C-alpha cells in the first residue's frame, strides 16, 4: 500500500511539473525551416529569411516588404527593408532582428513559439501580441 501512495505522489508531481511548461512553446527548431519567404496571416506583410551571411558573426540577411504597397523588387539590396538576423537558444529559441535606423543598429528580439517548414509564430520580447506567418 505504501508503494502505491509513493507512486501516486510521484505521478502527481510529474503532471504538475509538465503543466507548468507553456503549451505553445516549441523547444526544438531548425534554421533551415526559417529560411524562405513568409506571409503574415491576413496581411500583405512579407518577410524573407536568406542563407546569405551578413558579416563574420552568426548573422544572416533578411528583408521585409508589403507595407504601404512596397514590393520586394522596390527594396535596395542590403539597404532599406533589409535586416540582419540570427537564431539564439536561451531556453526558448529567440530570433534577433537587427534593424538599421539612419545608420544606428537597433536590436529587436522576438521569441519564436512555433517554427515548422510551413508555419511560423513569434512575439516581440516583452509584448504578448503574436505574429503568425505561412511559408510561400
N, C-alpha and C positions, 0 to 999 in steps of 0.2 A: 504494500500500500504506500509506504514511504517513497519508493522509487517512482511510483505513478505520479505522486504530487510533485516531486522534483522535476520530472519530465514535463508535466503540465506547466509548471512555473517557467522552465527554460523555454518552452514553446511560446508562451505568452510574451516573454521578454523579447524573443526574436521577432514576433509580429509587431510589437511596439517599436522596435528599432527600425524595421522596414517601413512602417507607416510614417516615420519622421523624414524619410527621404522624399524630396519633391517629386511628384508623379510625372511632371512634364520635362524633367531634365535628363537628357541623354548623356551617358558617360563616355561613350567611345565614338570618335569622329575620324574621318579620313579627309585629308586635304584634297585629294582627287575628287571627292564628292562636291566640294565647294566651288571648284573651278568651272567656269562656263557662264552663260547668260541666264539671269533670273528676272522674273517679273513679279512685282508686288501684287498680291491679290486685290482685284477691284480697282487698280490704278494703271497708269501708263509709265510708272516708275520702273526703270530697268537698271540692273547692276550686273557688271561683268567682272568676274574674278579671273585673272590670267595666270599663266605659269611663268610670266616674264619677271626675272629678278630685278628689283628696283635699285638695289645697292648691294654692298658687300655683306650686309647683315641678312636676317631671315625675311626681309620684306619683299613682297611681290607688288606688281602694278594691278590696279583695278580701275574701273571707270563707272560712272552712272549718268543716266540721261532720262529724258521723258517728261521732266518738269517744264512747264511753260513751252510746250511744243518743240523742245530740243531733241534732235535725233543723234544717234551715235556718230554719224558722219559729220556733225557740227562740232564735235569735240576736237580741241587742239591736242595732238599726240603728246602725252605726258604733261599737259597743261591743265586748263580749266576743265573740270569734270573728272579729272583723274585723281586717284588717291593711292597711298601705299597701304598694304595690309599684311598682317601676319596672324597666325593662329598660335595661341599660347595655352598650355594646360595649367590651370591653377585650381585644382579640384574639379571645377566645371571648365569647359572649353571657352575661351574668350577670343573674340575677333577684335583686333585692334585696327581702327581706321586712322590713318594719318592724313588729315585734310589740310591743304595749303590755303592760307588766307593772307594774300598780299605778301608772300614770302615767309610768313611765320607758320611753323608747323604746329597745328592744334590737334592733339590726340583725342580720339573718342573711343570709348571702349564699349563693346557690345557683348552680351552674354548669349551664346548660342544654346538654345534649348532643344532644337531638332535639326539634324542635318542628315539627309539621305541623298540618294542620287537624283531625286526629283522634288524634294521638299526642303525648305529652309525656314526656320523660325528663330528670331532673336529679339532681344530687348536691349535698350541702352542701359548701361550700368547706372543704377540709382533711380530708374524710372520703371513703371510697370507696363507701359504700352508695348504690346508685341507687334512685330512686323512679320508677315507671312509671305513667303515667296514660292513660286513654282518655276522649275527649270524649263527653259525653252528648248 
